[in-house]
Every structure is written in C-alpha cells, then in structure tokens.
Amino acid sequence: MFVPRPMTVLPVGIILLFLGQASVDAEVFTALCDMEYLVHMEKDLVDSLDRYIQQEEDKLNRIKTFQSRIREVSQMAMEEPTRHLHHPVNAYLLVKRFTRDWPLLEAWIQEDTAEDFLYNMTKVKESFPSDEDYIGAGKALVRLQDTYDLSTQNIAKGKMGEIATATRPDTGFTKSPELLAEDCFELGRLAYVDQDYYHCALWMEESLARLQPDPMSDLTRDTILDYLAYASYQQNNIERAYQATKELLKINPEHTRAVNNMKFFEKEMEKSQNLVTPQKEEVEDTTVRGEYKRDLARDYLPEREIYELLCQADQPEMFNITPSRGKHLKCRYFTNNNHPRLLLAPQRLEQVFDKPKMWIFHNILTDPEMEVIKKIAQPRLRRATIQNSITGELEHASYRISKSAWLQGWEHKVIRRVNQRVEDVTGLTMETAEELQVVNYGMGGHYEPHFDFARKEEKSAFDPSEGNRIATMLFYMSDVEAGGATVFPQVGARLIPEKGAGAFWYNLFRSGEGDMLTRHAACPVLVGSKWVSNKWIHERGQEFRRKCGLSPED
C-alpha cells in the first residue's frame, strides 16, 4: 500500500526553485562576510518598526482618550435623554461632537502611520536574501549536524559553542536564541521537500517536543504529526509512524489520509514479531522520539566516515602520528639556505606531517597585510566554482560553499610582497603561479575532499604552458572558533586554522605524478568566520628549482 505524502504549502519562490526556474546565484549564505550587512539592515528595520509602533500606540491612546470622554457623556445623557438636551450646553456639545469630534476620530483611524516603515522596507527589500539562500542556510545546519554529530536538541538550544570550548578553550563563542517549534518544523519541511526523510523525521520530532501555544504561529500539532508519520514510514520505522498517526487521529478523527494509513500501519505491525500488536491496549508515551538511520546513499563518499571523524577530532594538529614518526617532526627558524631576505627575518617553520610532508610557516602574514588583502577582496567575492572533470566547465556545487576573489600583484604592494615571500620560503618561481585566491566561507562553509592537482583524465585541467599544480601554499587569515579544519582523510592529518600561518605541501612527486595522499578537505565552519588565501604554484619554471626524480616516491 502506498502512503500518500502530506500536502506541502510553500512560497511561490521556493516552488519555482525546486522546479529549476529560480536563480542559482545564492549571494548571501555562501560567505559570512557578505551577511554582515543583514545585521545592520535588520537593526535599521527594527528602529523603523519601533517608530511605527510608537506612532500606532500614540494614535491608539488618542482614540482611547476620545472613547473614555465620549462614553462618560453618553452614559450621562442616556439616563434622561430629553432632560439632558434641555440644557443648551449639552445640546451644543452633542452637535459639536457630530460635526467636529467624530469626523476627527475618523481621520485619526484612517491616518497611515505605516508609510515610513513601508518605504524603508521597500528601499532595502531588493537586498534581502533569496529563497535559495534560505534553503542553503537550512542545508548548512543539517550539514553541521551530520559532520559534527550534533543532536537536534543541542542545535535547537543553540549549543553550537560546546565544540568551540572543547577545541579552542581560550576562545569565546557567540550565543544564540533557541529555535522555536516553527523554526524546527521549517527545517524538517526543507528536508522533506528534498526527500531527506532522515533529517525530516529528526526535526519534526524536535518541533513536536517544542510546540507551545503561539498566537503568531499557525503551526498545529496534527500538521507536525502528519509529516512525522510519513518521514518515519520512509525510514522504515513503522512503529513510530503508527504512533504518530494514532495521535493525529485523536486530534483530527476525520483526517482521511491518516485513517487509511492507520489500517496499513496496523497490518504492518501485526506482521512484525518484535513490535507490540495494536490490538493490545498499551500506555503510550508520545514524548519518546523514534530512532532513525542516516541514509548516505545520495552523498556517499568512500572517505566520508574518516573525513567526519577528523573534523570532529579534538587533537590540536595530528590524528595519526606514531612516536617513531613524530620524532622527526620539528620546529626551527628557517632561512632557506641563507636567503638574503630571510637572514634578518627568518621564518618560524614547523613540519607537521611526514607522508606527505606538510609544513606550517607560523606568522608568515602580519595582521595589517591580512586586513589589506581582505579589504581588496571583499567587494569582489563571488560564489566559488569547481571545474567539471568531464566537460571542463566551471560550475557551482553543493560540496563547495564559499566565495572567492582573485588578486593580482600589480593591484597592491602587499600582494606583491606576499607573492615574493612565497617565492623566498619555497624557492619556487611565481612566474607561472596562479593569482592569489582569497576565500571566505559561508554558513557551514566547507569544501569536501578533493585534489589541488589535476588528473590526466580531466578535460582542459590546466594550461600546458604553466603545467600542473606542483605545490600549494594555504594562508589562514582568521582564527575559527569551532570547525573549519583542513583534513587529509587518506593519512589522518588535521590542520587547525591559525591566523597568520601558512600551510605548504607538494601536490606532485618529483616525477610529475600526483601524490594521492594530498587529497584534502575544508571541514564545515561550525562557529566563526573563516578567511583563507592560497597560492597555487605550477610546474613550469621549476625545472632547476625542484629537479626531476625518476622514482614516484622521490
């Protein structure tokens, strides 16, 4: 028997989006720095709303004063209307009220105090986030929920900062208000529309637990139960679907779909030897949540489990180093064979991994340099793209949520200085290197496991005159309160963002073959804002700087 889906009423924009007719350029949730204007905009709207409310209250107070005064006179007159009118002053005032006071009241009531607020609203409405931003923000919370193994209860309570204190005890975190039942319902409904019944069930359970009388909300218990029953059924949790449907029918016995589904669920319950049959009367606790199994079928990656474990890990840097390997990992002041520019200002260099070799240059960028780079990049940030390995075309992808901009050396002396510093510490030429890419990550911003170098089978992967990406220099330009680590699932390495530091590794062996162990990912940002910039260095021009080797391991 087919269990019909609940009816879903969505805004027109969201309906068009899921039909593929809405804009695909989400320009808000993909970078946190571009969301800051919304905070200021909302503050202005709240101030405008305060003025409107005050004007409405002033108007209402005038009307109440009028009502009180007129009621007193009217009650006096109604005791003896004829006798009351014998007094000429009373007769005069009665005529005055109908010719002056009541028309004045009519004018007060018709007075439009909302004009200023509506004008301000209209002026900024074009800058509001789009429906895709709303959907992307909802999916970001779900992504954080999965990657960091967070419960819906903790997310709804705003307890995202608990991981922040675990990973960075010295860093404070931003608190947030708790989610209302309607907020949880909307998250569940977004998952439902996406046919993600696992998260739909989890968030409908949370919505049900948080439902309280709210005059501003049309959300009802039977609506939540309708979605919950269907999502539980899709998750093969027939018992929870049965319980939710039974409770739904107590609230609304005439619910046609629920009546039909109840018969189906009862038959399914009877078939199972492990579940109590519905004929027996049992005391049901409707507050007990169902158990659901996460479905990875649509977004499964071979390294998904280790990727998420690395993102969750609380070790400061390394996840999989034995003592015999760790003794070779050292810190030192680095001059790159007495390079003239490094003799007076040696770099603090730390080798943090051995296979593949990875180094951290601590404080390689200064605060003023990072601020200049951010200031130049921010107005030019655009949603990050990936290159389709089959078509070679650039496109947006859900597994890379960020905005990026490209800065050239001629634009500012700081950019030229940074490029020169990369050449100084690596010994590699920047002549064929890519421009400095600056990235700001958005809500739950991440980049799933990928290679920086191009594989041979990829179409139009790189310019032959520049060659493949031989090495990566990744600059961290902000600390991150929680999340946002760079992880290498193949080897278990994990780098925590450290403001001003630069991570460096080679993507290619000396033979020119790609090092598959350099597959890495940017974990979702749980709390905070993550700024990075990277310099991708190419093969051409390095022939005498990093000489070839015949062995793939050389």
N, C-alpha and C positions, 0 to 999 in steps of 0.2 A: 504494500500500500504506500502511496506517495503522500508525504506530509506536506501540505502547501506551506509556502513561505508566508511570513507576516507581511502585511502591506507596509511599504515604506514611503513616507511623505518627505521628500527632500526639496530644498530650494531649487529653482529652475537652473541656476548656475551650476550646482553640483550635478544635476541630472545631465546637463549638456557635457559636463566634464567627463562623466563616465561613458558618454556616448562618443567621446573623442572629438567634440566640437568646440571645446573651450580652449583657452590659451594654455600653452605648455610652458610659458615663461614665468615660473614662480620666482619672484624677485625679492621676497621678504624672508621666508623661513630658511633659505639656503645660506644665509650669513647673519650672524648675530649683530655685527657692527651696523648692518643696514636696518636692524629692528629698533635701534635706539631712538630714532625719530618718532616711533609709535608711542614711546613713553611720554615724550614731550607733547605730542599731539593729543594724547588722551588727557594729559593734565590740563591743556587748554580747553578741551571739550568739557571736562568736569567743571572748570571755572565758569564756562559759559552756561552750563546746566545749573550751577549754583545761582547765578544771576536770574535765570529764568524761573527757578523755584521760588526765589525771594520775591520776584515780581508777582508770581501767581499767589503766593501767600499774602502779600500786601493787598492784592485785589480781593482775595477771599475775606480778609479781615475787614475791608471796607464794606463788602456785601453783608458780612455778619453783623457789623455795627448798624447798617441800614435796617436789616431784618429785625434786630433787637428793638430798635427805636420804633419802627412801624408796628411791630407786634404789640408793644405796650399801648400805643394809641388805639390800635384796632380793638384790643380787648376792652379798653375803657369805653369805646364807642358802642360795642355790641351789648353792653349792659342795658342801655336805654338809647337806641339809635336816634329816635325822634327828639328826645330831650337833649341828647348830645349836640345835635345840629342846631338847636335853638340858640346856642351860644355862637355869636358871629365869628369869633376867633377860630372855633372848631370847624365851622363851615369853610372859612377861608383856607385853613391848613389842609383840609381834605381836597379842595380844588387844587391847591398848590402841589400836593403830592402827586396828583394825576397828571398835572401839566408840566411839572418840573422834576420831581424826585423819581417817579417810576421810569420816565424816559432816560434819566441819568443812569439808573440802575441797568437798564437795557444796554446802554453804551458801555458801561463797565464790563458787563458779561461778554459783549462782543469784542472787547478790546483784545488784540492779538499780541500777547506778551512773548510768544514763541518766535517772533520774526527774527530777532538777533541770533538766537540759538540755531534756528534752521539755516540761516545764512552762513554761520560759521561751519555748520555740519556740511553743507553743500560745497563750501570752499575747499574742504580737505578730503572729501569723500573719494576723490579720484586717487588719493594716496593710500586708501585702505588696502589691506591685504586681499588677495583674490581667493576664490574658492579653492584653488589648487594649493595656496599657502595654508589654508585651514586644514585641508586633507593631509598635506605634507607634515604639518605640525602634529597632527594626531598620529600619523605613522611614526614620527620621530619618538614619541613617548612609548609606543609599542616596541620600537627598535631598542630603546634603552631598557625596557622591561625584560626583553629576551637576553640581550648581550650581558647585562649585569645581574641577571637572575633576580629581579625585583618583584615583589608581590604587588598586586593591585592595591592592597591595603596601604602599604608604605608609600606608593606613588600618590594615592588619593590623600594621604595625610601630609604630603609634601616633604617626606623624609628622604629626599634625594641626597642630602648632605651627609648622611651617615657614612657613605663610602668616602666622602671627602675627608672626614676626620680620620678614617682608617688609613687612607693612602697618603694624606698630607696633614698630619696632626697640627702643624703650625699655621695652617690656612683656615680662615673663617669661611663660612658659606652663607649664601643668601637663603633666607627663609621664604616660604610661600604659603598662601592660604590653602586650606583643604578644599578638595574638589567636592562640589555638590552632587547630589544624585543625578541631576540632569546632565552635569558635565561627564560623569561616568557613562551615562546612557548614550551620549553623543559619541564617545569613544567606541563603545560597543557597536553602535549603529554604523560608524565608519568601517569597522572591521567586517560587519555583516554585509555591507554593500560590496566589499572587496572579497566576499566569500571566505573570509578568515574566521571560521566558526570557533576556533580555539580562543582567540582573544575576545571575540564577541561574547562568548559564554562567561569568561572571566570578568569582563567589565559590566555585563548585565547582573552578575552576582553582586558586584560591588555597588551598583546602582540600587539594587533591591535592598541591600543592607543599610544604605544611607538615606533611603526615601523618608522624607518628613513632609508634613503639610507645608506647602509653599504657595501663597496666593499669586506669586508671579510666574508659576510654572503650570503647564497643562499636563505634565507627566503624571501618569497614573500607574498604580501597581500592576493592573492587568496588562497594560502595554508592555511593561518590562518582562512580565512572565511569558507573554506571547513570544517575544524574541528569545528569551532564555530557553524555553521549551524546544524551539526549533534548532537553536545552536547546539543544545545538549544532544538532541537526536542526531544531528550531523556528526557529533563527536562520539557517537555510539554509546552515549550514557543514557540508556533508556529509562533507568530508574529516576534520574533527575528530571528528564523530560516528562515522565509520568507525574512526579510530584508537583512540578511547576504547572502542568496542565490541570491537575486536580485543584490546586489553589486558585488558578484562574477561573475555573468553573464555579467555585464558591463565591467569587466576586461577581462574575457575569455568567449565570447559568445558560443564557441564550446565545452564547458565543458558538456559532455554527461550526467553525473550523476546529475549535477546541473539543466540542462534543464528538466529532468524527475521529479526531486524533486520539482521544481518550480510549476509544474502543480498540484502536490499533495498538496503543501502548499496553493496554491490559493483556492483549493476546501475546505480545512480545514478552511481557513479564511472566506470564504463565509458562512460556517455553523455557525460560531460564531456571535452572535448578538452584542457582546461587542467590536469587533475589526472592524476597517475600512476595507471595501472590497477592493481588489487590483484593481478593475476596475476604482475606483476614483483616479484621479491624486492628490497626496499629496506631500508636501515638506518634504522630509525625512532627518532627522539628523542622519547620520551614526555614529556619535560620542557618541550618547546616548547608555548606556550599558543596557543589558537586566537584568531582575530580575529573580533570581533563588532560588529555595528552597532546603535547605540542606537535603539530604537523609540519615537517620540514620539506615536504615533497617539492614545493614550488621554488624554494630558495636555497636548496641544499647545496653546500659546498663540502668537498672532501675534508677540508681542514676546519670546518665550522666549529667543532667542539673545542679543539685546541685554541683556535682563534678567540673564542669567547672566554675560555679559561685564562688565557694570557691577559685579556682585557680586565678580567676580574681580579687578577693576582695582586697581592699587596707587597710583593718584593719590590724594592726601590728600582732595580735595574735589570737583574738577570734572573732567569727562571730555571735554567738547565745547565749549570756550570759545575763540574766536578772539581774537587780541590786540586787535583793534578793539573787540570787545565787552567784553573783560576790563578795559580801562582805565576803564570806568565802574563797576566793582565795587570799592567802597572800604570801609574801616573808619572808624568815628568814635564819639565819645561822644554819646549820644542822650538828649535831654531832652523830646522830643515837644512842641516849641513851648513850652519852659519850664514844663512841668507841675510844680506845686509839689512833688510827692513825688519828682520826678526831678532837680530842680535841685541838691540836695545829694548825690544818689546817682545820677548819670547812668549809663545802661546802655551797655555796650560792644556796639555794633551793627555787623555786617558783612553787606553784601549779597553773597551767594554765587552768585546766578544772576539773569539778566535777563528771560528769557522761558520760563516765567513768573517773575515776581520772587519771590525767596526770600531771607529774611534769617535770620541767626543772632544771637541775643542770648547773648553769652558770659557765663557765671557769673550767669545770671538767677536760679538757685536756689542756696541755700547747702547745705553738707553736712548741718547739723542739720535743715534743712527737709526734705531728701530722706529722711533717716532716719525722721523722724516720719511722712511720707507712706507709706513702705514698711511701717512698723510697724503703722499703722492698716489698711493694705490687705491685708497678707499673710493674716490669718485668714479673710478674705472672698473671696479669689481663687477664681474659678470658671472653668471652661473657656470660652474666648472663643467667641462665636457670630457668624454673619453673617445678614443678612436675605435670605431668598429673594426674588429680584426678581419672581417670578411670583405666589407665594402671600402674600408679605409676612410670613411666619412666620420666627421666629428658629430657627436650626439650626446644628449643628456641621459643620465642613468640613475636609477634609484640607489645604486650601490656607491655613488659618489655624491655626497651632499655638501657642497661648499661653493664659495665664489672665489674667483681668481682674477688677477691682473698681471700684465707683463710689463716690466720696466727695463728700459734700455740705458746703457751707460751714459749717453750724451745728455740725458734728461737732468741729471743732478750729480754733483761731485761725490755725494755719499754713495750713490750706486756704483760709480766708477771705483771708489775706494774699496767697496765690498768685493767687487769683481777682482780687483788687484790682490786683495787679501786672500781670496780663494786660490788664486794662482800661486801666491807666495807659499802658503802652507801645504798645498798639494803637489806643487812642482809641475802642474799640468797647464797647458795653454788655454786661455779663454777665447782665443780667436774663433774657434768653431763651437764654443759652448752656447747654450740657449740663453735667452734673456732671463733676467731674474724674475721668477714667478712668485707672486705674493698671494697667499691664500688665507681666507677667514672662513671658519667652519660655522655652519648654522645650527639649528635645533637638532640635537642628536647627530651633529655633523660627523661624517665618517667617510672612509674610503676602504672598501673591502679588499681582501688580499689580491695583490697584483704585482707585476714586474715593472720596473722602470725601463728596462731594456726591451727592445723589440725582438720577437722571434722571427725566424726566417720565413715562416708561412704567412706572416701578416702582410697585407697589401699596403703599399706606399707607407711603410712603417717609418722610414727616415730618409733624409736626403743623402744620397751616395757620396756627395762631396763633403759631408760632415761625418758620416759614419754613424754607428750605433752609439747609445749612451754608455760610455765606458765607466762613469762614476757618478755618484750623487752626493751633493752637499746639502743637507737639510738643516735650515736655521729655525730654531724655536724663538718666536718673538713675543711670547707671553707665557706666564705660568698658567696652569689649568687646575682649578680646584678639585675636580674629580673626573676621571676618564681621560680620553684623548691620547693615550699612549700609542707609540709606534711599536708594533709587534711583528715578529718574524716567525710564523707558525711552523715552518719547516724545521727550525732549530730551537725554538723556545726562547728566543731573545725578546727583551722588552725594554724600551727606552721611554723614560718619563719626560714630558716636556719641561725644559728648564730654560727660563727666559735668558736670552743672550748666548745660548750654547748652539753649536753646530755639529750635527752627526754626519760622519763621512764613511762611505764604503764604496768598493768597486763592484760594479754590476757584471763586468766581463773578466774572464780569465785572461792571462797574457796571450793565450792562443786565439782570442777573439770570441770564444764560445761564451754563451751566457751562463752565469752562476745561478742555478735554480734555487739555491739556498737563500738568495736575496729576496725571494717573494715576501712581501710585507704588506701591512695594512695600518690604517689610521683608525684606532678604536673610536667609537662614538663619544662625543663630549657629553659627559653626564651633568656636570655643573661648571660653569665658567665660559670663557670665550677663548678660542684657540686661534692664534695667529702663527703662521709659518711662512717661510720663503725658501725656495730651493733653486739651486744652480745645477742643471743637468749638463755634464761635461761629455763631449763626444770624442770619438776615436781619432779623427783626422787632426794632424798636428802633434800627436803624442808619440810618433814613431821613435823619436830619440829621447823622449822624456820617460816613457814607460815601454821598454823594449819588449819585443815579442818573445814568447816562450812556446816550445813545442808541446809540452805536457798540459792537459786540461787543468791540472791541479797547480800549475806553476804560477 
